[in-house]
Amino acid sequence: MSTQYRNQKLRHLFRVFDTDVDGVLTKADFLDLGDKLADAIGSAPAPLRDAAQAGQAALWAGLRERAEHAEGVTFADFLAWADAVEAPSLASWCERQFELLARGQSTIGIAEYAAWCHAFALPGDPDRMFRQLDHAGAEAIDGPEFLRLHLEFLRSDDVDAPGNVVWGQV
């Protein structure tokens, strides 16, 4: 069950994903996001673009399973998905996103997170948000932490949780 603050975060994320701003998430929205992510990390090579597309298509497939409407995923469907998403299914998507950002490294830093923010047109100052995400002060986030921050965003009602800004300033 969602609290008012959690609903606010999820509404924000729904809007990030709804690239054509029609109030319904579709596969086209997610493919558009894949292109934007590939562009933001400076990847013209087809394999990287394909990987970005595949990651977004996988997330779309998980969301689509919860949809009650043939035309796409409504906010109510999105809430049902967020309430039910399990760490292993989200882990696969997070791993793909992390690999794209890290480009063979074991961590991402502010530059990679700023590219993430740019790709998804996330509101807020990437430097400040990264410092909040990097609560250990290591100036780096590894793959398991990237997943933990996403789970925290989806599940936490704590207004001070570091993961609240992984998808930009809410």
C-alpha positions as CSV (number, residue, x, y, z in Angstrom):
1,M,0.0,0.0,0.0
2,S,1.3,3.4,-0.9
3,T,1.6,6.5,1.3
4,Q,1.1,10.0,-0.1
5,Y,4.8,10.5,-0.3
6,R,5.5,7.2,-2.1
7,N,2.6,7.9,-4.5
8,Q,4.2,11.3,-5.2
9,K,7.5,9.6,-6.1
10,L,5.8,7.0,-8.2
11,R,3.8,9.6,-10.0
12,H,7.1,11.4,-10.8
13,L,8.6,8.2,-12.1
14,F,5.6,7.5,-14.2
15,R,5.9,10.9,-15.8
16,V,9.6,10.3,-16.5
17,F,8.7,7.1,-18.3
18,D,5.8,8.7,-20.2
19,T,7.9,10.3,-22.9
20,D,4.9,11.3,-25.1
21,V,3.0,12.7,-22.1
22,D,-0.2,11.0,-23.0
23,G,-0.9,9.5,-19.5
24,V,-0.3,5.9,-20.6
25,L,3.0,4.1,-20.8
26,T,3.6,2.2,-24.0
27,K,6.5,0.2,-25.5
28,A,7.3,3.2,-27.6
29,D,7.9,5.3,-24.5
30,F,10.5,2.8,-23.3
31,L,12.2,2.5,-26.7
32,D,12.5,6.2,-26.7
33,L,14.1,6.1,-23.3
34,G,16.5,3.5,-24.5
35,D,17.6,5.8,-27.4
36,K,17.9,8.8,-25.0
37,L,20.1,6.8,-22.6
38,A,22.3,5.6,-25.5
39,D,22.7,9.2,-26.7
40,A,23.4,10.5,-23.2
41,I,26.2,8.1,-22.6
42,G,27.7,9.0,-26.0
43,S,27.1,5.7,-27.7
44,A,26.8,5.7,-31.4
45,P,27.8,2.0,-31.7
46,A,24.9,-0.3,-32.4
47,P,25.7,-2.9,-29.7
48,L,25.4,-0.2,-27.0
49,R,22.2,1.2,-28.4
50,D,20.8,-2.3,-28.7
51,A,21.7,-3.0,-25.1
52,A,19.9,0.3,-24.0
53,Q,16.9,-0.7,-26.0
54,A,16.9,-4.2,-24.6
55,G,17.0,-3.0,-21.0
56,Q,14.1,-0.7,-21.5
57,A,12.1,-3.3,-23.4
58,A,12.7,-5.7,-20.5
59,L,11.3,-3.1,-18.0
60,W,8.3,-2.6,-20.3
61,A,7.6,-6.3,-20.4
62,G,7.5,-6.5,-16.6
63,L,5.2,-3.5,-16.5
64,R,3.0,-4.8,-19.2
65,E,2.3,-8.0,-17.3
66,R,0.4,-5.8,-14.7
67,A,-1.6,-3.8,-17.2
68,E,-5.3,-4.2,-17.3
69,H,-5.7,-2.1,-20.5
70,A,-4.7,-3.2,-24.0
71,E,-3.6,0.4,-24.9
72,G,-0.8,0.4,-22.3
73,V,0.1,0.9,-18.6
74,T,-2.0,3.3,-16.6
75,F,-0.8,4.9,-13.4
76,A,-3.0,2.4,-11.5
77,D,-1.2,-0.4,-13.3
78,F,2.1,1.2,-12.5
79,L,1.3,1.4,-8.8
80,A,0.3,-2.3,-8.8
81,W,3.6,-3.1,-10.5
82,A,5.6,-1.0,-7.9
83,D,3.8,-2.7,-5.1
84,A,4.5,-6.2,-6.4
85,V,8.0,-5.8,-8.0
86,E,10.5,-8.2,-6.6
87,A,14.2,-7.5,-6.2
88,P,15.3,-10.2,-8.7
89,S,13.2,-8.8,-11.6
90,L,14.3,-5.3,-10.9
91,A,17.9,-6.5,-10.5
92,S,18.1,-7.6,-14.1
93,W,17.0,-4.2,-15.4
94,C,19.3,-2.3,-12.9
95,E,22.3,-4.5,-13.9
96,R,21.7,-3.6,-17.6
97,Q,21.5,0.1,-16.8
98,F,24.5,0.0,-14.6
99,E,26.6,-1.8,-17.2
100,L,25.7,0.8,-19.8
101,L,26.6,3.6,-17.4
102,A,29.8,2.0,-16.0
103,R,31.2,0.9,-19.4
104,G,33.3,-1.9,-17.9
105,Q,34.1,-0.2,-14.6
106,S,33.0,-1.5,-11.2
107,T,31.4,1.8,-10.2
108,I,29.8,4.9,-11.6
109,G,30.6,8.4,-10.5
110,I,29.1,11.8,-10.9
111,A,29.7,12.0,-14.7
112,E,27.8,8.8,-15.3
113,Y,25.0,9.8,-13.0
114,A,24.8,13.2,-14.7
115,A,24.4,11.3,-18.1
116,W,21.6,9.2,-16.5
117,C,19.9,12.5,-15.4
118,H,20.3,14.0,-18.8
119,A,19.0,10.8,-20.6
120,F,15.8,10.8,-18.5
121,A,15.5,14.6,-18.3
122,L,15.5,14.3,-14.5
123,P,14.9,17.4,-12.5
124,G,17.4,18.6,-10.0
125,D,21.2,19.2,-9.7
126,P,23.0,15.9,-10.6
127,D,26.0,16.8,-8.4
128,R,23.9,17.4,-5.3
129,M,21.7,14.4,-6.0
130,F,24.7,12.2,-6.5
131,R,26.2,13.3,-3.1
132,Q,22.8,12.3,-1.5
133,L,22.9,8.9,-3.3
134,D,26.5,8.3,-2.3
135,H,25.8,8.4,1.4
136,A,29.1,6.7,2.2
137,G,31.0,9.6,0.5
138,A,33.0,7.3,-1.7
139,E,32.3,9.4,-4.8
140,A,31.2,6.1,-6.5
141,I,28.2,3.8,-6.6
142,D,28.6,0.1,-7.4
143,G,26.0,-2.2,-9.0
144,P,24.5,-3.6,-5.7
145,E,24.1,-0.1,-4.4
146,F,22.5,1.1,-7.6
147,L,19.9,-1.7,-7.2
148,R,19.4,-0.9,-3.5
149,L,18.8,2.8,-4.3
150,H,16.2,1.9,-7.0
151,L,14.4,-0.5,-4.5
152,E,14.5,2.3,-1.9
153,F,12.9,4.7,-4.4
154,L,10.1,2.3,-5.2
155,R,9.4,1.1,-1.6
156,S,10.5,3.7,0.9
157,D,8.2,6.1,2.7
158,D,11.2,7.8,4.4
159,V,11.5,11.3,3.0
160,D,15.2,11.3,4.0
161,A,16.1,8.0,2.2
162,P,19.0,8.5,-0.2
163,G,17.3,6.6,-3.0
164,N,14.6,9.1,-3.2
165,V,16.6,11.1,-5.7
166,V,17.9,8.3,-8.0
167,W,15.1,9.4,-10.4
168,G,15.7,13.1,-9.9
169,Q,14.3,15.6,-7.5
170,V,10.7,14.8,-6.6
